[in-house]
């Protein structure tokens, strides 16, 4: 069972963050069409998937060894650049997302919109680079 979890948790985790990104895009689509209720639901769903991702990621990090990137040369440099930017922005996007949600919850829509315009592209970058890191780790194993 332990080996099965170690093998499949990274994919499951990646699917969680990709689902988060899909709901982010859906939420953006809805807000551009002024479908506020659908926007709210999509963004809350994106947040739930991101929280599930974080819970699984931290659990996996606590119980399983970290996978080391096996690529060499230029591809390793690219991987490390992606990993570094991903890690820094992933640490920032959590608080940004929570403040953005809090502002919407409180009805501070002008401030919500202003911060959301920063939070959304960062969150999407973290989603895309997370998938890229997973793919690179699998491809250069």
C-alpha distance (Angstrom), angle and dihedral (degrees) to the residues before:
residue distance angle dihedral
X1 . . .
X2 3.83 . .
X3 3.82 91.6 .
X4 3.78 91.7 47.6
X5 3.80 91.5 52.8
X6 3.79 92.0 46.2
X7 3.79 89.4 52.6
X8 3.82 99.7 44.9
X9 3.81 104.7 32.5
X10 3.83 94.5 77.6
X11 3.82 90.6 55.2
X12 3.80 91.9 44.4
X13 3.78 89.8 49.1
X14 3.79 91.8 49.5
X15 3.80 90.5 50.0
X16 3.81 89.9 52.7
X17 3.80 93.1 54.8
X18 3.82 92.0 43.3
X19 3.82 88.9 52.4
X20 3.79 87.7 51.2
X21 3.81 89.4 53.4
X22 3.80 92.3 47.7
X23 3.80 90.9 53.8
X24 3.80 90.2 46.5
X25 3.80 89.9 56.6
X26 3.78 90.5 45.1
X27 3.80 89.9 51.0
X28 3.79 90.5 50.2
X29 3.81 89.8 49.6
X30 3.81 90.9 51.6
X31 3.80 95.6 47.7
X32 3.81 91.4 49.8
X33 3.81 86.4 57.2
X34 3.82 91.7 45.0
X35 3.80 92.6 -116.1
X36 3.79 93.6 145.9
X37 3.81 99.1 173.9
X38 3.81 92.5 50.7
X39 3.80 90.6 44.5
X40 3.80 90.7 53.2
X41 3.80 92.6 48.9
X42 3.79 93.1 47.4
X43 3.79 93.4 48.7
X44 3.79 93.1 47.6
X45 3.81 89.1 49.0
X46 3.82 89.8 50.3
X47 3.79 88.6 51.8
X48 3.81 92.7 49.8
X49 3.81 91.2 51.1
X50 3.81 90.3 48.1
X51 3.82 90.7 50.1
X52 3.81 90.7 49.2
X53 3.79 88.6 49.4
X54 3.80 90.9 52.6
X55 3.82 92.6 48.0
X56 3.81 92.6 49.9
X57 3.81 92.2 43.0
X58 3.80 93.8 52.0
X59 3.81 91.7 44.8
X60 3.79 90.8 49.2
X61 3.81 91.6 47.7
X62 3.81 90.2 51.5
X63 3.81 96.0 50.4
X64 3.80 107.2 28.5
X65 3.80 133.1 52.3
X66 3.78 119.6 -102.9
X67 3.78 114.1 -101.9
X68 3.81 111.9 -120.5
X69 3.80 117.9 -141.5
X70 3.81 108.3 -115.0
X71 3.81 98.8 -163.8
X72 3.80 120.3 110.1
X73 3.80 137.8 -153.3
X74 3.78 121.2 4.6
X75 3.81 94.5 -4.4
X76 3.82 89.4 56.8
X77 3.80 90.3 51.5
X78 3.80 90.2 50.3
X79 3.81 90.9 47.5
X80 3.81 92.1 50.5
X81 3.82 91.6 47.9
X82 3.80 90.8 51.3
X83 3.82 92.0 44.4
X84 3.81 92.7 49.4
X85 3.80 95.4 48.4
X86 3.81 90.1 43.3
X87 3.81 93.0 51.2
X88 3.81 95.3 47.5
X89 3.80 93.9 46.3
X90 3.82 93.2 42.3
X91 3.80 88.6 57.0
X92 3.81 89.7 50.6
X93 3.79 98.9 43.7
X94 3.81 95.2 63.7
X95 3.81 95.6 62.4
X96 3.81 91.1 37.4
X97 3.80 91.4 53.7
X98 3.79 93.1 46.6
X99 3.81 93.0 50.5
X100 3.82 90.2 45.6
X101 3.81 90.5 52.2
X102 3.80 91.6 44.7
X103 3.79 91.6 54.0
X104 3.79 91.4 50.8
X105 3.81 91.2 46.6
X106 3.81 90.3 53.0
X107 3.79 92.0 47.7
X108 3.80 93.9 -112.7
X109 3.79 90.8 140.6
X110 3.81 98.9 162.3
X111 3.81 91.7 52.8
X112 3.82 90.0 40.4
X113 3.79 92.0 53.8
X114 3.81 92.8 46.6
X115 3.82 92.8 53.0
X116 3.81 93.7 39.1
X117 3.80 89.2 60.2
X118 3.81 87.5 61.7
X119 3.81 97.9 36.4
X120 3.80 98.6 50.1
X121 3.83 98.6 59.0
X122 3.80 91.6 43.2
X123 3.80 91.6 49.7
X124 3.80 91.4 47.9
X125 3.82 90.7 48.6
X126 3.81 89.5 52.6
X127 3.82 89.9 50.1
X128 3.82 93.8 49.8
X129 3.80 94.8 43.5
X130 3.82 90.4 46.3
X131 3.79 89.9 56.6
X132 3.81 90.0 44.1
X133 3.80 91.9 52.5
X134 3.80 90.7 49.9
X135 3.81 90.8 49.0
X136 3.80 93.0 47.4
X137 3.80 92.5 49.1
X138 3.80 90.3 51.1
X139 3.81 94.6 43.2
X140 3.79 96.6 49.7
X141 3.81 98.1 39.7
